[in-house]
């Protein structure tokens, strides 16, 4: 009798699920897998990262150049965003994040084949959102390199360089670190792109700037930024957008994202103050461009470590970033004689490398960090990863520049450089005085 009674008690529920199968599927499958909170956060983080490039980085770089070249910088950033987006969908996402092997993915998701709105890819939010989130990283990384060649590189060469660089440099490194490649299997720590974004862009910028050649009056006469206020506005947009960059890389709206956001902010603030003080001591005046550049250095340096360090580690990393990146700006221009115009290598390359190495130290429990049990062993892993990535990026960039020089030409004519790229390349003028 007890079994008959239980059967009749469960009959209404059985009939409900039978009559409304869609609801039953949502209850038994979708509701357990799809997390709307994570999805909402990842949508927000994606928008924040795109906001870093457009308009953040574009305005930051645009204010640093002379007034006759601001439109060319904005054009570079915007066109790179469009080109990278298209290439990402066509095949770069698949090569970075599909199966493949330890070195490169495959073309399983060519043109995003097989990725539907219901596909979660083992996570708690749709894979379409992950595709878009990672696309914004592929957008901003080559855009960072723009700072190395402003005011003198052909627009056609910029487009060709970007396409080849994403394929040859960015995609393999992204697969190694994030897509199941050999660095990921080795245990390299890089939450949001110290290696994938900043180190690759920084060393590539240095190689490109050297092969492209300096501006005509470098280093005797360096023109000051034409609009420091614009630089500050763009830098503030970068600061805000970086929360999506780092905290979004936790791919969930949990406690880890909260700590990542906190240490990201602390590092940026400390690096800003450190840069300002060093510049104040050296020049006698604290500059606006200097303090916001220090902020960017602090953000770039904390990026790979932001998933493993605590507040104490963030303060230490911020201090090192503000001090060392400032020193490297002068070293690259004055000692090496390379016209890395907007200090891409000194800020992003040095910062990303520094953060990738120091996470092995400040990610340990002794400094309030997590994820580093053996400091020495992790340091060896980090050094191996960053060293290989830097070498690959430098070699790949050298080959790409040789190709661009042969196909499109690389450098604008002296006459067009004197006129300004806004007018010479794009036929427009940013400021019209009537």
C-alpha positions in Angstrom: 0.0 0.0 0.0 2.8 2.4 0.7 4.2 2.1 -2.8 0.7 2.8 -4.3 0.4 5.8 -2.1 3.8 7.2 -3.2 2.9 6.6 -6.8 -0.3 8.7 -6.6 1.6 11.4 -4.6 4.2 11.8 -7.4 1.6 11.6 -10.3 0.8 15.3 -10.4 4.5 16.2 -10.7 5.0 13.6 -13.4 2.0 14.9 -15.4 3.3 18.5 -15.0 6.8 17.7 -16.3 5.2 15.7 -19.2 2.9 18.4 -20.2 5.6 21.2 -19.9 8.8 19.5 -21.2 10.5 22.9 -21.8 10.1 23.8 -18.2 11.3 20.4 -17.1 14.5 20.8 -19.2 15.2 24.2 -17.8 14.9 22.9 -14.3 16.9 19.8 -14.7 19.6 21.0 -17.1 19.9 24.7 -17.9 19.3 26.1 -14.4 22.0 23.9 -13.0 24.6 24.8 -15.7 23.8 28.4 -16.8 24.5 31.0 -14.2 22.8 34.3 -15.1 25.0 36.2 -12.6 28.2 34.9 -14.2 26.7 35.6 -17.6 25.8 39.2 -16.7 29.3 39.8 -15.3 31.1 38.4 -18.3 28.9 40.6 -20.7 29.8 43.6 -18.6 33.5 42.7 -18.5 33.6 42.2 -22.2 32.2 45.7 -22.7 34.7 47.1 -20.3 37.7 45.6 -22.1 36.5 46.9 -25.5 36.0 50.3 -23.7 39.8 50.1 -22.9 40.6 50.2 -26.6 37.8 52.3 -27.9 37.9 55.0 -26.7 40.4 54.6 -23.9 43.7 53.6 -25.5 42.8 55.6 -28.7 42.5 58.8 -26.6 45.5 58.0 -24.4 47.7 57.6 -27.4 46.0 60.3 -29.4 46.8 63.0 -26.8 50.4 62.0 -26.7 51.3 62.7 -30.4 51.5 65.9 -32.2 48.2 67.5 -33.3 48.8 66.7 -37.0 48.8 63.0 -36.2 46.0 62.4 -33.8 43.5 61.2 -36.3 46.0 58.7 -37.7 46.3 57.2 -34.2 42.5 57.0 -33.7 42.2 55.5 -37.2 44.8 52.8 -36.3 43.0 51.8 -33.1 39.6 51.7 -34.7 40.7 49.8 -37.9 42.6 47.3 -35.8 39.5 46.7 -33.7 37.5 45.9 -36.8 40.1 43.8 -38.5 40.9 41.8 -35.4 37.2 41.1 -34.8 36.7 39.7 -38.3 39.8 37.5 -38.2 38.9 36.2 -34.7 35.6 34.9 -36.0 37.0 33.5 -39.2 39.6 31.3 -37.6 41.8 32.8 -34.9 39.5 31.9 -32.0 39.5 28.3 -33.2 43.3 28.2 -33.5 43.7 29.7 -30.0 41.0 27.8 -28.1 40.1 24.6 -29.9 41.8 21.2 -29.2 44.7 20.8 -31.5 48.0 20.1 -29.7 50.3 21.7 -27.2 51.5 24.3 -29.7 48.4 25.4 -31.7 44.7 24.7 -31.9 42.8 23.3 -34.8 40.1 24.7 -37.1 37.2 22.9 -35.5 35.4 26.2 -34.9 36.2 27.8 -38.3 33.8 30.7 -38.7 32.6 29.7 -35.2 31.1 26.5 -36.5 29.5 24.4 -33.8 29.3 27.3 -31.3 25.6 27.9 -30.6 23.8 30.2 -28.1 23.2 27.1 -25.9 26.8 25.9 -25.9 28.4 26.5 -22.5 31.8 24.9 -23.2 32.0 23.5 -19.7 31.4 26.9 -18.0 28.5 28.7 -16.5 27.9 31.2 -19.3 27.4 30.8 -23.1 30.5 30.2 -25.2 29.4 33.0 -27.5 30.2 35.4 -24.6 33.6 33.8 -24.1 34.3 34.2 -27.8 33.5 37.9 -27.5 35.4 38.4 -24.3 38.6 36.9 -25.8 38.0 38.8 -29.0 38.5 42.1 -27.0 41.9 40.8 -25.9 42.9 40.1 -29.5 41.8 43.7 -30.3 43.7 45.6 -27.6 47.0 43.6 -27.9 48.0 44.7 -31.4 46.5 48.2 -30.6 49.1 48.5 -27.8 51.9 48.2 -30.4 50.5 51.4 -32.2 52.4 53.5 -29.6 55.7 52.3 -31.0 55.2 53.5 -34.6 53.0 56.6 -34.3 53.7 59.4 -36.8 55.7 57.4 -39.3 54.2 54.0 -40.4 52.1 53.5 -43.5 48.5 52.7 -42.8 48.5 49.7 -45.3 51.5 48.3 -43.4 49.7 48.7 -40.1 46.8 46.5 -41.4 49.1 43.9 -42.9 51.3 43.8 -39.8 48.2 43.4 -37.5 46.8 40.5 -39.4 50.1 38.6 -39.6 51.0 39.4 -36.0 47.7 38.1 -34.6 48.2 34.9 -36.6 51.9 34.3 -36.0 52.5 35.7 -32.6 49.3 36.3 -30.6 47.3 33.2 -31.4 50.1 30.6 -30.6 51.0 32.3 -27.3 47.3 32.6 -26.3 46.9 28.8 -27.0 50.1 28.0 -25.0 48.9 29.9 -21.9 45.1 29.8 -22.0 44.0 27.3 -24.6 45.3 24.1 -23.2 48.8 24.5 -24.6 52.2 23.6 -23.1 52.5 26.6 -20.8 49.1 25.9 -19.3 50.1 22.3 -18.7 53.4 23.4 -17.1 51.5 25.5 -14.6 52.4 29.0 -15.8 50.5 31.7 -13.9 49.1 34.4 -16.1 45.5 35.3 -15.3 44.8 38.1 -17.7 47.7 38.5 -20.1 51.1 39.5 -18.7 52.6 37.1 -21.2 49.8 36.8 -23.8 49.1 40.6 -24.0 51.8 42.8 -22.5 55.0 40.9 -23.0 54.3 40.0 -26.6 53.2 43.5 -27.5 56.1 45.1 -25.6 58.9 43.1 -27.2 57.2 43.3 -30.6 56.9 47.1 -30.3 60.7 47.3 -29.5 61.6 45.2 -32.6 59.3 47.1 -34.9 60.4 50.5 -33.7 64.1 49.5 -34.2 63.4 48.2 -37.8 61.1 51.1 -38.7 63.7 53.7 -37.6 63.3 56.8 -35.4 61.4 60.1 -36.1 63.5 62.7 -37.8 64.5 64.7 -34.7 64.9 61.8 -32.3 66.4 61.9 -29.7 67.6 65.5 -29.8 64.1 67.0 -29.9 61.1 65.2 -28.6 57.8 67.0 -29.2 55.6 67.2 -26.0 52.1 65.7 -26.1 49.8 68.0 -27.8 46.9 67.4 -25.4 47.8 66.1 -21.9 44.1 66.5 -20.8 43.1 64.0 -23.5 45.9 61.7 -22.3 44.4 61.8 -18.8 40.9 61.1 -20.0 42.0 58.1 -22.0 44.1 56.8 -19.1 41.0 57.0 -16.8 39.0 55.0 -19.3 41.9 52.4 -19.3 41.8 52.2 -15.5 38.0 51.6 -15.4 38.1 49.1 -18.3 41.0 47.2 -16.7 38.6 45.9 -14.1 36.9 43.9 -16.8 40.3 42.9 -18.2 41.5 41.4 -14.9 38.5 40.6 -12.8 36.6 39.4 -15.9 39.4 36.8 -16.5 38.2 35.0 -13.4 35.2 34.0 -15.6 32.7 34.2 -12.8 31.1 36.7 -10.5 32.6 35.2 -7.3 34.9 36.2 -4.5 38.0 35.7 -6.7 36.8 38.4 -9.1 36.4 40.7 -6.1 39.9 40.2 -4.9 41.3 40.6 -8.4 39.6 43.9 -8.8 40.9 45.1 -5.5 44.5 44.3 -6.1 44.3 45.7 -9.6 43.2 49.0 -8.2 45.8 49.1 -5.5 48.7 48.3 -7.9 47.6 51.1 -10.2 47.3 53.7 -7.4 50.7 52.8 -5.9 52.5 52.8 -9.3 51.0 56.2 -10.1 52.3 57.7 -6.9 55.7 56.0 -7.3 56.1 57.3 -10.9 55.1 60.8 -9.8 57.6 60.9 -6.9 60.5 59.6 -9.1 59.7 62.1 -11.8 59.3 64.9 -9.2 62.7 64.2 -7.8 64.4 63.9 -11.2 62.8 66.9 -12.9 61.6 69.0 -10.1 57.9 68.9 -11.2 55.2 66.2 -10.9 53.6 65.9 -14.3 50.1 64.8 -15.3 51.3 62.6 -18.2 53.8 61.0 -15.8 51.3 60.0 -13.1 48.8 58.5 -15.6 51.6 56.6 -17.4 52.6 55.2 -14.0 49.0 54.1 -13.6 49.2 52.1 -16.8 52.5 50.6 -15.8 50.9 49.4 -12.5 47.9 47.9 -14.3 50.1 46.1 -16.9 52.4 44.7 -14.1 49.6 43.4 -11.8 47.7 41.8 -14.8 49.4 38.3 -14.7 49.5 38.3 -10.9 46.1 39.6 -10.1 44.6 36.2 -9.6 47.2 35.1 -7.0 48.3 38.1 -5.0 46.8 39.9 -2.0 46.8 43.5 -1.0 50.4 43.4 0.3 51.6 41.9 -2.9 49.7 44.4 -5.0 51.4 47.3 -3.1 54.9 45.8 -3.7 54.1 45.1 -7.4 52.8 48.6 -7.8 55.9 50.1 -6.3 58.2 48.0 -8.5 56.2 48.9 -11.6 56.3 52.6 -11.0 60.0 52.7 -10.4 61.4 50.2 -12.9 59.1 51.1 -15.8 60.1 54.8 -15.3 63.8 53.9 -15.4 63.3 51.7 -18.5 61.6 54.5 -20.5 64.8 56.5 -20.3 67.0 53.4 -20.9 65.3 52.4 -24.1 65.3 55.9 -25.6 68.6 57.2 -24.4 70.8 54.1 -23.9 69.5 51.8 -26.7 68.6 54.7 -29.0 65.3 53.1 -30.0 62.4 55.4 -30.7 59.6 53.5 -29.0 57.6 56.6 -29.2 55.0 56.1 -26.5 57.0 53.7 -24.4 55.1 50.5 -25.2 58.1 48.2 -24.3 59.0 50.1 -21.2 55.5 50.2 -19.8 53.8 47.1 -21.2 56.7 44.8 -22.0 58.7 45.5 -18.9 55.5 45.6 -16.8 54.1 42.4 -18.1 57.4 40.6 -17.7 57.9 41.9 -14.2 54.4 40.9 -13.1 54.8 37.4 -14.6 58.0 36.8 -12.7 57.0 38.4 -9.4 53.8 36.4 -9.1 56.0 33.5 -8.1 57.1 35.5 -5.1 54.0 37.6 -4.1 51.6 34.8 -4.9 53.0 32.8 -2.0 51.2 32.6 1.4 54.1 34.6 3.0 52.8 37.7 1.2 49.1 36.9 1.5 48.9 35.3 -1.9 47.4 32.0 -3.1 48.4 29.4 -5.6 52.1 29.3 -5.1 53.3 26.5 -2.9 56.9 26.3 -4.0 58.3 29.7 -4.7 61.5 28.5 -6.4 59.8 25.9 -8.6 57.1 28.4 -9.7 59.8 31.0 -10.5 61.5 28.6 -12.8 58.2 27.9 -14.5 57.5 31.6 -14.9 61.0 32.4 -16.3 60.7 29.5 -18.8 57.3 30.7 -20.0 58.1 34.4 -20.3 61.5 33.7 -21.9 60.1 31.5 -24.6 57.2 34.0 -25.3 59.6 36.9 -25.6 61.9 35.0 -28.0 59.0 33.8 -30.1 57.4 37.3 -30.3 60.7 39.0 -31.2 61.5 36.4 -34.0 57.9 36.5 -35.3 57.8 40.3 -35.4 61.1 40.4 -37.3 59.8 38.1 -40.0 56.5 40.0 -40.2 58.3 43.4 -40.6 60.4 41.9 -43.4 57.2 40.7 -45.2 55.5 44.1 -44.7 58.5 46.0 -46.0 58.4 43.8 -49.2 54.6 43.9 -49.7 53.4 47.4 -48.7 56.5 49.3 -47.7 56.9 50.2 -44.1 57.7 53.8 -43.5 55.9 57.0 -44.8 57.9 59.3 -47.0 59.7 62.2 -45.2 57.4 64.6 -47.0 54.3 62.9 -45.7 55.7 62.7 -42.2 56.4 66.4 -42.2 52.9 67.1 -43.4 51.4 64.9 -40.8 49.7 61.5 -41.3 46.2 62.9 -40.7 46.3 64.8 -43.9 48.8 62.7 -45.9 47.1 59.3 -45.2 43.5 60.1 -44.4 42.9 63.5 -45.9 41.4 65.0 -42.7 42.4 67.4 -40.0 41.6 67.1 -36.4 41.6 70.8 -35.5 40.2 73.4 -37.9 40.6 77.0 -36.8 38.4 79.5 -38.7 
